[in-house]
């Protein structure tokens, strides 16, 4: 069992020098431990949510001048007494304070232990607790908004509404079992069937949002691929609006993959400029670059395949080779954007004409002149988001939540099948309980010690 009766301590600010450093304590003795070395107001007699300036002394010497923040339980993050000591950001001072409080009776906190205590004390449910880690790790506006939505209980509210309705019908069905001799029916089967249909639709929408949620949380990998001298490095520079990759008229200049990050409307795209792919080369280094390009393409979420429009029009070989590449993408299930470069040259076809020749949508650009680069960014964004992100609703960003939602959908299907086949109330009740169990695993109403240890071990120390 997790220990809640001791007092824990940790440095809550990142390693390194800074203007301010924070030591955080939580537990029944947190205030007394800090007071034992504090010279200022008597912290044990102060009200909650107050700040106090004073000095920290140890063995007759002053370690630092600090500001102490008091949060008396249960009106605190963890539900216990919480004290935060704000000192100067010297690593020496922080380590001195940490050692001093540990010697006074506090235990070093484990990763995520403050948030785990908040969960165990009912201050947060598990989806909100995990949103704390997502919020800390957020590196884009979309990731921040998704984490804030969950931290405020948006996802929990959706699940709670489902559980409440299922519990109500489950209770009515189980009540029928107590009156089985009288052959009475308390639960309206037609209304319940309609409810299961509604919950199934809502769960499917939550589960389907995971693709977008995963992109928001982890970013989207985009491989820029194509034949040598198609303009891949020029396109990378145009997307980034800086000279990141070396550009040359000589084919095969890019020998290895180059990675950079681009933020498009709050979503991070990891752009990978690959070596040009051609069938025959005797250059061993270029061969290795081509092999890495193929790996990058197979691992990428999206492949932007760039081709030279003039070469495509003037060479049957290039035309057929491009058709073969498109068929390869289709057969492998690769998500791709076909982009024709150097479309600024007089006499080049329209995008519509190119699409008719190739049978897939084509975006025509000029990487060198930065023409239609905005259209390419918009196409990448739409490919991931479907055109928009509704932050008012829940977007599932956690793989654990997604797996549990799949289990919920399976159990809902079993309930529906049971009702279609007039399954007895006792067996139907078991299917409903199973569905409630899976919903409970998401919010933490049903959980195990091992699962909690795994979830919170991924948090930073001090949170």
Buried (B, 14 or more C-beta within 10 A) or exposed (E): EEEBEEBBBBBBBEEEEBEEBBBBBBBBBBBBBBBBBBEBBEBEEBEEEEEBEBEBBBEEEEBBEBBBBBBBBEEBBBBBBBBBBBBBBBEEBBEBBBEBBBEBBBBEBBBBBBBBBBBBBEBBBBBBBBBBBBBEBBEBBBBBBBBBBBBEBBBBEBBBEBBEBBBEBBBBBBEBEEEEEEEEEBBEEEEBBEBBEEBBEBBBBBBEBBBBBBBBBBBBBBBBBBBBBBBBBBBBBBBBEEEBBEBEEEBBBBBEBBBBEBEBBBBBBBBBBBBBBBEEBEEEEBEEBBEBBBEBBEEBBBBBBBBBBBBBBEEEEBBEBBBEBBEEBEEEEBEBBBBBBBBBEEEBBEBEEBBEBBEBEBBBBBBBEBBBBEBBBBBBBEBBBEEEBEBEEBBBBBEBBBBBBBBBBEBBBBBBEBBEEEBEBEEBBBBBBBBBBBBBBBBBBBBEEEBBEEBBEEBBBBB
